[in-house]
Amino acid sequence: MTPQETLQQHLQVCDELYQLAHEENRHLKQNRCAPAANLVEAKRALLARLDESLTGLRTSHGAGEGHRDTRNLVEKVRGRILQILQLDKENEQLLLRVSLTRGVEPAAVPAPAPALLQKIYGRISG
């Protein structure tokens, strides 16, 4: 797989993660309760795919780095990751509010993903 194809695949995973974060956001705003188990499981599965995608990025680096199309694709990926981080931070705040108003112990609420995404973003930009 070429570096550009690997980046395109990574962008697709990021887009899916972004859509899932939007779905989680809608759920939190409308239902004012923690997301259902299927949503949390879908997030875990996507994060596993994201990890695989990152492994592919690490092994395909080098060839084609200077091409304009590749640079544009890298910028799209970075932009999407920033959007995911922003939306996930909002979701984390909504989840905290929900847990505080419902009296749910924080350990019972699914852990948010920002730490993982920030770690991933640091690897891509670094």
VMD Tcl script that builds the backbone (N, CA, C; Angstrom):
set m [mol new atoms 378]
animate dup $m
set s [atomselect $m all]
$s set {name element resname resid chain x y z} {
  {N N MET 1 A 0.851 -1.175 0.000}
  {CA C MET 1 A 0.000 0.000 0.000}
  {C C MET 1 A 0.899 1.242 0.000}
  {N N THR 2 A 0.565 2.212 -0.824}
  {CA C THR 2 A 1.363 3.428 -0.898}
  {C C THR 2 A 1.096 4.301 0.320}
  {N N PRO 3 A 2.029 5.205 0.626}
  {CA C PRO 3 A 1.803 6.122 1.760}
  {C C PRO 3 A 0.510 6.923 1.612}
  {N N GLN 4 A 0.191 7.318 0.391}
  {CA C GLN 4 A -1.026 8.103 0.183}
  {C C GLN 4 A -2.270 7.245 0.435}
  {N N GLU 5 A -2.247 5.988 0.017}
  {CA C GLU 5 A -3.375 5.098 0.282}
  {C C GLU 5 A -3.525 4.852 1.785}
  {N N THR 6 A -2.396 4.713 2.466}
  {CA C THR 6 A -2.417 4.513 3.913}
  {C C THR 6 A -3.009 5.732 4.606}
  {N N LEU 7 A -2.616 6.919 4.172}
  {CA C LEU 7 A -3.172 8.152 4.729}
  {C C LEU 7 A -4.667 8.265 4.448}
  {N N GLN 8 A -5.071 7.880 3.250}
  {CA C GLN 8 A -6.484 7.941 2.881}
  {C C GLN 8 A -7.291 6.999 3.773}
  {N N GLN 9 A -6.756 5.809 4.022}
  {CA C GLN 9 A -7.417 4.849 4.898}
  {C C GLN 9 A -7.491 5.409 6.326}
  {N N HIS 10 A -6.424 6.035 6.777}
  {CA C HIS 10 A -6.391 6.634 8.110}
  {C C HIS 10 A -7.432 7.754 8.220}
  {N N LEU 11 A -7.539 8.568 7.192}
  {CA C LEU 11 A -8.533 9.640 7.170}
  {C C LEU 11 A -9.943 9.063 7.253}
  {N N GLN 12 A -10.188 7.955 6.584}
  {CA C GLN 12 A -11.503 7.320 6.630}
  {C C GLN 12 A -11.831 6.874 8.058}
  {N N VAL 13 A -10.869 6.283 8.746}
  {CA C VAL 13 A -11.082 5.864 10.134}
  {C C VAL 13 A -11.347 7.088 11.002}
  {N N CYS 14 A -10.589 8.155 10.788}
  {CA C CYS 14 A -10.803 9.389 11.549}
  {C C CYS 14 A -12.189 9.968 11.284}
  {N N ASP 15 A -12.628 9.926 10.037}
  {CA C ASP 15 A -13.970 10.412 9.700}
  {C C ASP 15 A -15.047 9.599 10.419}
  {N N GLU 16 A -14.865 8.276 10.460}
  {CA C GLU 16 A -15.827 7.423 11.160}
  {C C GLU 16 A -15.831 7.725 12.659}
  {N N LEU 17 A -14.663 7.957 13.212}
  {CA C LEU 17 A -14.567 8.291 14.629}
  {C C LEU 17 A -15.236 9.637 14.909}
  {N N TYR 18 A -15.081 10.567 14.004}
  {CA C TYR 18 A -15.719 11.873 14.140}
  {C C TYR 18 A -17.242 11.731 14.108}
  {N N GLN 19 A -17.764 10.924 13.186}
  {CA C GLN 19 A -19.204 10.698 13.102}
  {C C GLN 19 A -19.730 10.035 14.378}
  {N N LEU 20 A -18.974 9.104 14.912}
  {CA C LEU 20 A -19.371 8.443 16.152}
  {C C LEU 20 A -19.367 9.431 17.320}
  {N N ALA 21 A -18.396 10.326 17.339}
  {CA C ALA 21 A -18.351 11.354 18.383}
  {C C ALA 21 A -19.569 12.271 18.277}
  {N N HIS 22 A -19.996 12.568 17.044}
  {CA C HIS 22 A -21.210 13.367 16.849}
  {C C HIS 22 A -22.440 12.623 17.369}
  {N N GLU 23 A -22.499 11.336 17.083}
  {CA C GLU 23 A -23.619 10.530 17.564}
  {C C GLU 23 A -23.642 10.513 19.093}
  {N N GLU 24 A -22.474 10.356 19.692}
  {CA C GLU 24 A -22.375 10.380 21.156}
  {C C GLU 24 A -22.810 11.743 21.700}
  {N N ASN 25 A -22.417 12.804 21.025}
  {CA C ASN 25 A -22.772 14.156 21.432}
  {C C ASN 25 A -24.290 14.352 21.396}
  {N N ARG 26 A -24.926 13.911 20.312}
  {CA C ARG 26 A -26.387 14.019 20.205}
  {C C ARG 26 A -27.067 13.230 21.328}
  {N N HIS 27 A -26.558 12.039 21.575}
  {CA C HIS 27 A -27.138 11.204 22.625}
  {C C HIS 27 A -27.035 11.897 23.989}
  {N N LEU 28 A -25.870 12.421 24.288}
  {CA C LEU 28 A -25.673 13.077 25.579}
  {C C LEU 28 A -26.560 14.307 25.735}
  {N N LYS 29 A -26.730 15.073 24.673}
  {CA C LYS 29 A -27.550 16.282 24.743}
  {C C LYS 29 A -29.044 15.958 24.817}
  {N N GLN 30 A -29.478 14.968 24.067}
  {CA C GLN 30 A -30.905 14.651 24.027}
  {C C GLN 30 A -31.360 13.822 25.216}
  {N N ASN 31 A -30.601 12.802 25.559}
  {CA C ASN 31 A -31.038 11.858 26.592}
  {C C ASN 31 A -30.503 12.167 27.977}
  {N N ARG 32 A -29.482 12.980 28.035}
  {CA C ARG 32 A -28.865 13.350 29.313}
  {C C ARG 32 A -28.539 12.123 30.172}
  {N N CYS 33 A -27.992 11.127 29.494}
  {CA C CYS 33 A -27.518 9.926 30.199}
  {C C CYS 33 A -26.315 9.376 29.447}
  {N N ALA 34 A -25.586 8.513 30.122}
  {CA C ALA 34 A -24.398 7.918 29.521}
  {C C ALA 34 A -24.783 7.139 28.266}
  {N N PRO 35 A -23.893 7.101 27.290}
  {CA C PRO 35 A -24.189 6.375 26.056}
  {C C PRO 35 A -24.442 4.887 26.318}
  {N N ALA 36 A -25.241 4.298 25.444}
  {CA C ALA 36 A -25.542 2.874 25.546}
  {C C ALA 36 A -24.281 2.061 25.286}
  {N N ALA 37 A -24.314 0.835 25.731}
  {CA C ALA 37 A -23.149 -0.051 25.604}
  {C C ALA 37 A -22.733 -0.248 24.148}
  {N N ASN 38 A -23.700 -0.284 23.226}
  {CA C ASN 38 A -23.342 -0.484 21.814}
  {C C ASN 38 A -22.542 0.689 21.259}
  {N N LEU 39 A -22.834 1.895 21.713}
  {CA C LEU 39 A -22.089 3.070 21.277}
  {C C LEU 39 A -20.663 3.041 21.834}
  {N N VAL 40 A -20.536 2.651 23.086}
  {CA C VAL 40 A -19.217 2.547 23.715}
  {C C VAL 40 A -18.398 1.455 23.032}
  {N N GLU 41 A -19.047 0.342 22.723}
  {CA C GLU 41 A -18.348 -0.768 22.051}
  {C C GLU 41 A -17.909 -0.363 20.644}
  {N N ALA 42 A -18.760 0.376 19.938}
  {CA C ALA 42 A -18.398 0.863 18.600}
  {C C ALA 42 A -17.193 1.791 18.679}
  {N N LYS 43 A -17.142 2.604 19.725}
  {CA C LYS 43 A -16.011 3.518 19.911}
  {C C LYS 43 A -14.723 2.733 20.159}
  {N N ARG 44 A -14.813 1.707 20.991}
  {CA C ARG 44 A -13.641 0.871 21.254}
  {C C ARG 44 A -13.147 0.188 19.979}
  {N N ALA 45 A -14.075 -0.316 19.178}
  {CA C ALA 45 A -13.705 -0.984 17.930}
  {C C ALA 45 A -13.030 -0.001 16.975}
  {N N LEU 46 A -13.578 1.211 16.893}
  {CA C LEU 46 A -12.973 2.221 16.023}
  {C C LEU 46 A -11.596 2.637 16.522}
  {N N LEU 47 A -11.442 2.734 17.831}
  {CA C LEU 47 A -10.124 3.081 18.374}
  {C C LEU 47 A -9.107 1.980 18.084}
  {N N ALA 48 A -9.552 0.728 18.071}
  {CA C ALA 48 A -8.659 -0.378 17.709}
  {C C ALA 48 A -8.259 -0.255 16.236}
  {N N ARG 49 A -9.228 0.096 15.382}
  {CA C ARG 49 A -8.908 0.304 13.964}
  {C C ARG 49 A -7.963 1.497 13.784}
  {N N LEU 50 A -8.154 2.512 14.600}
  {CA C LEU 50 A -7.287 3.681 14.545}
  {C C LEU 50 A -5.860 3.294 14.909}
  {N N ASP 51 A -5.722 2.450 15.907}
  {CA C ASP 51 A -4.402 1.974 16.307}
  {C C ASP 51 A -3.739 1.199 15.170}
  {N N GLU 52 A -4.505 0.330 14.492}
  {CA C GLU 52 A -3.980 -0.410 13.341}
  {C C GLU 52 A -3.570 0.546 12.229}
  {N N SER 53 A -4.382 1.553 12.016}
  {CA C SER 53 A -4.093 2.541 10.978}
  {C C SER 53 A -2.801 3.293 11.283}
  {N N LEU 54 A -2.597 3.607 12.553}
  {CA C LEU 54 A -1.365 4.291 12.951}
  {C C LEU 54 A -0.147 3.404 12.740}
  {N N THR 55 A -0.304 2.127 12.999}
  {CA C THR 55 A 0.791 1.188 12.753}
  {C C THR 55 A 1.131 1.192 11.270}
  {N N GLY 56 A 0.112 1.204 10.427}
  {CA C GLY 56 A 0.339 1.284 8.987}
  {C C GLY 56 A 1.029 2.568 8.576}
  {N N LEU 57 A 0.664 3.670 9.224}
  {CA C LEU 57 A 1.323 4.952 8.921}
  {C C LEU 57 A 2.800 4.921 9.297}
  {N N ARG 58 A 3.089 4.329 10.434}
  {CA C ARG 58 A 4.493 4.259 10.881}
  {C C ARG 58 A 5.350 3.431 9.936}
  {N N THR 59 A 4.791 2.358 9.402}
  {CA C THR 59 A 5.573 1.485 8.527}
  {C C THR 59 A 5.672 2.015 7.107}
  {N N SER 60 A 4.782 2.927 6.712}
  {CA C SER 60 A 4.808 3.426 5.336}
  {C C SER 60 A 5.424 4.813 5.203}
  {N N HIS 61 A 5.985 5.357 6.278}
  {CA C HIS 61 A 6.541 6.717 6.204}
  {C C HIS 61 A 7.721 6.749 5.240}
  {N N GLY 62 A 8.041 7.916 4.783}
  {CA C GLY 62 A 9.218 8.076 3.944}
  {C C GLY 62 A 8.862 8.332 2.499}
  {N N ALA 63 A 8.489 7.305 1.788}
  {CA C ALA 63 A 8.255 7.432 0.359}
  {C C ALA 63 A 7.093 8.381 0.083}
  {N N GLY 64 A 7.338 9.373 -0.744}
  {CA C GLY 64 A 6.284 10.283 -1.153}
  {C C GLY 64 A 5.961 11.387 -0.164}
  {N N GLU 65 A 6.784 11.568 0.857}
  {CA C GLU 65 A 6.494 12.590 1.864}
  {C C GLU 65 A 6.408 13.990 1.286}
  {N N GLY 66 A 7.200 14.288 0.273}
  {CA C GLY 66 A 7.266 15.643 -0.233}
  {C C GLY 66 A 6.197 15.988 -1.244}
  {N N HIS 67 A 5.405 15.036 -1.686}
  {CA C HIS 67 A 4.397 15.308 -2.699}
  {C C HIS 67 A 3.287 16.197 -2.148}
  {N N ARG 68 A 2.848 17.076 -2.995}
  {CA C ARG 68 A 1.823 18.050 -2.602}
  {C C ARG 68 A 0.528 17.359 -2.161}
  {N N ASP 69 A 0.116 16.325 -2.897}
  {CA C ASP 69 A -1.117 15.614 -2.557}
  {C C ASP 69 A -1.009 14.972 -1.182}
  {N N THR 70 A 0.151 14.421 -0.888}
  {CA C THR 70 A 0.355 13.775 0.404}
  {C C THR 70 A 0.311 14.808 1.515}
  {N N ARG 71 A 0.951 15.939 1.306}
  {CA C ARG 71 A 0.914 16.998 2.323}
  {C C ARG 71 A -0.505 17.480 2.571}
  {N N ASN 72 A -1.289 17.624 1.498}
  {CA C ASN 72 A -2.686 18.049 1.648}
  {C C ASN 72 A -3.485 17.025 2.440}
  {N N LEU 73 A -3.226 15.761 2.189}
  {CA C LEU 73 A -3.915 14.694 2.900}
  {C C LEU 73 A -3.531 14.687 4.378}
  {N N VAL 74 A -2.257 14.917 4.660}
  {CA C VAL 74 A -1.799 14.993 6.053}
  {C C VAL 74 A -2.505 16.146 6.765}
  {N N GLU 75 A -2.658 17.268 6.094}
  {CA C GLU 75 A -3.356 18.413 6.700}
  {C C GLU 75 A -4.822 18.093 6.958}
  {N N LYS 76 A -5.461 17.359 6.061}
  {CA C LYS 76 A -6.851 16.953 6.275}
  {C C LYS 76 A -6.958 16.053 7.502}
  {N N VAL 77 A -6.010 15.122 7.622}
  {CA C VAL 77 A -6.010 14.209 8.769}
  {C C VAL 77 A -5.820 14.997 10.061}
  {N N ARG 78 A -4.872 15.901 10.069}
  {CA C ARG 78 A -4.635 16.721 11.263}
  {C C ARG 78 A -5.862 17.545 11.630}
  {N N GLY 79 A -6.485 18.133 10.636}
  {CA C GLY 79 A -7.691 18.921 10.885}
  {C C GLY 79 A -8.807 18.077 11.469}
  {N N ARG 80 A -8.986 16.879 10.926}
  {CA C ARG 80 A -10.034 15.989 11.432}
  {C C ARG 80 A -9.734 15.574 12.863}
  {N N ILE 81 A -8.468 15.290 13.156}
  {CA C ILE 81 A -8.094 14.900 14.518}
  {C C ILE 81 A -8.384 16.041 15.493}
  {N N LEU 82 A -8.102 17.259 15.102}
  {CA C LEU 82 A -8.412 18.398 15.968}
  {C C LEU 82 A -9.918 18.524 16.195}
  {N N GLN 83 A -10.711 18.269 15.163}
  {CA C GLN 83 A -12.164 18.308 15.316}
  {C C GLN 83 A -12.634 17.216 16.280}
  {N N ILE 84 A -12.044 16.028 16.158}
  {CA C ILE 84 A -12.396 14.924 17.052}
  {C C ILE 84 A -12.048 15.290 18.490}
  {N N LEU 85 A -10.868 15.840 18.693}
  {CA C LEU 85 A -10.453 16.221 20.047}
  {C C LEU 85 A -11.401 17.252 20.652}
  {N N GLN 86 A -11.789 18.233 19.857}
  {CA C GLN 86 A -12.686 19.270 20.352}
  {C C GLN 86 A -14.056 18.684 20.710}
  {N N LEU 87 A -14.603 17.869 19.834}
  {CA C LEU 87 A -15.910 17.267 20.083}
  {C C LEU 87 A -15.844 16.286 21.249}
  {N N ASP 88 A -14.763 15.529 21.349}
  {CA C ASP 88 A -14.631 14.571 22.441}
  {C C ASP 88 A -14.496 15.286 23.779}
  {N N LYS 89 A -13.843 16.449 23.770}
  {CA C LYS 89 A -13.740 17.231 25.007}
  {C C LYS 89 A -15.127 17.708 25.439}
  {N N GLU 90 A -15.927 18.158 24.484}
  {CA C GLU 90 A -17.295 18.571 24.799}
  {C C GLU 90 A -18.097 17.383 25.338}
  {N N ASN 91 A -17.929 16.218 24.719}
  {CA C ASN 91 A -18.623 15.014 25.177}
  {C C ASN 91 A -18.199 14.639 26.591}
  {N N GLU 92 A -16.924 14.781 26.874}
  {CA C GLU 92 A -16.426 14.486 28.215}
  {C C GLU 92 A -17.077 15.408 29.247}
  {N N GLN 93 A -17.212 16.688 28.918}
  {CA C GLN 93 A -17.856 17.637 29.829}
  {C C GLN 93 A -19.330 17.307 30.023}
  {N N LEU 94 A -20.011 16.944 28.928}
  {CA C LEU 94 A -21.419 16.559 29.031}
  {C C LEU 94 A -21.571 15.300 29.880}
  {N N LEU 95 A -20.680 14.360 29.682}
  {CA C LEU 95 A -20.720 13.119 30.446}
  {C C LEU 95 A -20.482 13.374 31.924}
  {N N LEU 96 A -19.587 14.282 32.228}
  {CA C LEU 96 A -19.327 14.644 33.621}
  {C C LEU 96 A -20.570 15.282 34.239}
  {N N ARG 97 A -21.211 16.203 33.505}
  {CA C ARG 97 A -22.434 16.827 34.004}
  {C C ARG 97 A -23.523 15.795 34.256}
  {N N VAL 98 A -23.660 14.872 33.319}
  {CA C VAL 98 A -24.663 13.813 33.458}
  {C C VAL 98 A -24.373 12.980 34.695}
  {N N SER 99 A -23.119 12.616 34.886}
  {CA C SER 99 A -22.768 11.773 36.031}
  {C C SER 99 A -22.964 12.519 37.350}
  {N N LEU 100 A -22.743 13.817 37.361}
  {CA C LEU 100 A -22.921 14.593 38.585}
  {C C LEU 100 A -24.397 14.810 38.906}
  {N N THR 101 A -25.212 15.047 37.891}
  {CA C THR 101 A -26.630 15.290 38.133}
  {C C THR 101 A -27.393 14.011 38.442}
  {N N ARG 102 A -26.942 12.901 37.937}
  {CA C ARG 102 A -27.613 11.622 38.170}
  {C C ARG 102 A -27.076 10.898 39.390}
  {N N GLY 103 A -25.986 11.382 39.947}
  {CA C GLY 103 A -25.395 10.720 41.099}
  {C C GLY 103 A -24.673 9.440 40.739}
  {N N VAL 104 A -24.308 9.307 39.478}
  {CA C VAL 104 A -23.583 8.121 39.032}
  {C C VAL 104 A -22.125 8.284 39.401}
  {N N GLU 105 A -21.542 7.224 39.900}
  {CA C GLU 105 A -20.123 7.297 40.224}
  {C C GLU 105 A -19.330 7.384 38.932}
  {N N PRO 106 A -18.291 8.236 38.882}
  {CA C PRO 106 A -17.522 8.397 37.652}
  {C C PRO 106 A -16.944 7.097 37.122}
  {N N ALA 107 A -16.652 6.133 37.978}
  {CA C ALA 107 A -16.087 4.867 37.510}
  {C C ALA 107 A -17.094 4.088 36.678}
  {N N ALA 108 A -18.393 4.336 36.862}
  {CA C ALA 108 A -19.417 3.622 36.121}
  {C C ALA 108 A -19.631 4.205 34.722}
  {N N VAL 109 A -19.069 5.370 34.471}
  {CA C VAL 109 A -19.218 6.037 33.192}
  {C C VAL 109 A -18.040 5.655 32.312}
  {N N PRO 110 A -18.272 5.352 31.016}
  {CA C PRO 110 A -17.166 4.965 30.146}
  {C C PRO 110 A -16.101 6.052 30.074}
  {N N ALA 111 A -14.865 5.627 30.048}
  {CA C ALA 111 A -13.753 6.570 30.004}
  {C C ALA 111 A -13.707 7.269 28.651}
  {N N PRO 112 A -13.520 8.582 28.627}
  {CA C PRO 112 A -13.409 9.309 27.369}
  {C C PRO 112 A -12.067 9.010 26.692}
  {N N ALA 113 A -11.991 9.341 25.422}
  {CA C ALA 113 A -10.814 8.997 24.634}
  {C C ALA 113 A -9.796 10.111 24.426}
  {N N PRO 114 A -9.941 11.326 24.973}
  {CA C PRO 114 A -9.011 12.391 24.624}
  {C C PRO 114 A -7.550 12.068 24.882}
  {N N ALA 115 A -7.242 11.377 25.961}
  {CA C ALA 115 A -5.840 11.083 26.257}
  {C C ALA 115 A -5.244 10.230 25.151}
  {N N LEU 116 A -5.990 9.243 24.677}
  {CA C LEU 116 A -5.512 8.393 23.604}
  {C C LEU 116 A -5.354 9.194 22.320}
  {N N LEU 117 A -6.353 10.024 22.000}
  {CA C LEU 117 A -6.276 10.807 20.774}
  {C C LEU 117 A -5.138 11.822 20.824}
  {N N GLN 118 A -4.915 12.419 21.986}
  {CA C GLN 118 A -3.813 13.369 22.095}
  {C C GLN 118 A -2.489 12.650 21.916}
  {N N LYS 119 A -2.385 11.452 22.449}
  {CA C LYS 119 A -1.181 10.649 22.292}
  {C C LYS 119 A -0.960 10.331 20.811}
  {N N ILE 120 A -2.047 9.969 20.131}
  {CA C ILE 120 A -1.978 9.648 18.709}
  {C C ILE 120 A -1.604 10.892 17.914}
  {N N TYR 121 A -2.240 12.007 18.210}
  {CA C TYR 121 A -1.961 13.236 17.477}
  {C C TYR 121 A -0.505 13.632 17.646}
  {N N GLY 122 A 0.021 13.443 18.842}
  {CA C GLY 122 A 1.433 13.761 19.090}
  {C C GLY 122 A 2.357 12.916 18.237}
  {N N ARG 123 A 1.986 11.639 18.011}
  {CA C ARG 123 A 2.810 10.758 17.182}
  {C C ARG 123 A 2.796 11.187 15.727}
  {N N ILE 124 A 1.641 11.653 15.244}
  {CA C ILE 124 A 1.537 12.035 13.828}
  {C C ILE 124 A 2.277 13.342 13.584}
  {N N SER 125 A 2.098 14.301 14.461}
  {CA C SER 125 A 2.695 15.606 14.212}
  {C C SER 125 A 4.165 15.639 14.592}
  {N N GLY 126 A 4.607 14.712 15.424}
  {CA C GLY 126 A 5.983 14.717 15.916}
  {C C GLY 126 A 6.918 14.017 15.092}
}
mol reanalyze $m
mol bondsrecalc $m
mol representation Tube
mol addrep $m
